[in-house]
């Protein structure tokens, strides 16, 4: 055995730590599995799950919202897979062995990990901010209420602007949505101002909903159209939708508004333009006697000056001397 000048046997060079090699192999396996699972997961989310996400594609606004949810879910998929994969790998291979009471090697930070984390999260947040801003403008009218003064490009009305936050069209149908405990009524100012309990819309035509209330705060939620706007007394809340699929859709109140809040819903219908024109003409004639006692069309109303009892009775709603109250309500005003 060789010795040094002093006659001592030199210490052998330490062998590479098997733990470090194992960690390198673990990192390679984790990266490979994460990439493969992320690709498969993103494809499943975008192509299989995405087309079935709410609110569907019954309007341009709903389709835009479904696309947004699909994009967000697809972006979140690699993150969720990474967390679950790392957690499962740690449980399977990095758990403490029986009888092993030693401490792991101390960690003092990692510039590489910190830089990757900061750059990655900043890129995700900034890209979402840009994407969200574009998606608010490009669909030309968000389904959410924009308040009494919708945002137009350069302050110009929709027909005069090339790009706007609201429909760029001369053919916008005006529909006033009036909430009251506990029913929705709808007024059509472009067809004589009649008011009805039926919400009927033409297909492929932009609609401007002017949402208000006669009593408490309600929320007009036509969820398959991607529309949701608060109905506040004395306030006009504007929302837009362009239905592109004929058929029925549900309308609900999404703001707790009293004891019969859960029963404040009805069914709307999207029909062809010709059928819609025929419906408006027939309804205007049918509701002529009610239209005579309605106040002049306005974006908001003073409920104390409206003969609500007569109006609601004519509309087929049980009235209680001023507003609509469900006949099953044990307490009538």
SULZIUR-V514113 format. One record per backbone hydrogen bond with DSSP energy under -0.5 kcal/mol. NH is the residue of the N-H (numbers start at 1). CO is the residue of the C=O. If there is no record, write none. Layout:
NH;CO  NH;CO
//
This chain:
4;8  7;4  10;8  21;17  22;18  23;19  24;20  25;21  26;22  27;23  28;24  29;25  30;26  31;27  32;28  33;29  34;30  35;31  36;32  37;33  38;34  39;35  40;36  41;37  42;38  43;39  44;40  45;41  46;42  47;43  48;43  48;44  49;44  50;45  52;49  53;50  56;53  58;224  60;242  63;59  64;60  65;61  66;62  67;63  68;64  69;65  70;66  71;67  72;68  73;69  74;70  75;71  76;72  77;73  78;74  79;75  80;76  81;77  82;78  83;79  84;80  85;81  86;82  87;83  88;84  89;85  90;86  91;87  92;88  93;89  94;89  94;90  100;97  101;99  114;110  115;111  116;112  117;113  118;114  119;115  120;116  121;117  122;118  123;119  124;120  125;121  126;122  127;123  128;124  129;125  130;126  131;127  132;128  133;129  134;130  135;131  136;132  137;133  138;134  139;135  140;137  141;136  142;165  145;228  146;238  152;150  155;152  156;153  160;157  161;157  161;158  165;151  169;167  173;171  173;206  175;173  175;208  176;187  177;175  177;210  178;176  178;185  179;177  179;212  180;183  182;180  183;180  185;178  186;196  187;176  188;194  189;187  191;188  192;189  193;188  194;188  194;191  196;186  200;198  201;269  203;271  204;243  205;202  207;241  208;173  209;207  209;239  210;175  210;208  211;209  211;237  212;177  213;232  214;179  215;216  218;231  220;229  221;219  221;252  222;220  222;227  223;221  225;222  226;223  227;222  228;143  229;220  231;218  232;230  234;213  235;232  237;211  237;235  238;147  238;236  239;209  240;142  241;207  243;205  244;58  245;58  247;270  249;268  251;266  252;221  253;264  254;219  254;252  261;258  263;260  264;261  265;263  266;251  268;249  269;199  270;247  271;201  271;269  276;272  277;273  278;274  279;275  280;276  281;277  282;278  283;279  284;280  285;281  286;282  287;283  288;285  291;287  292;288  293;289  293;290  294;290  294;291  303;301  305;302  306;303  308;306  311;307  312;308  313;309  314;310  315;311  316;313  317;312  320;323  325;318  329;326  332;330
//
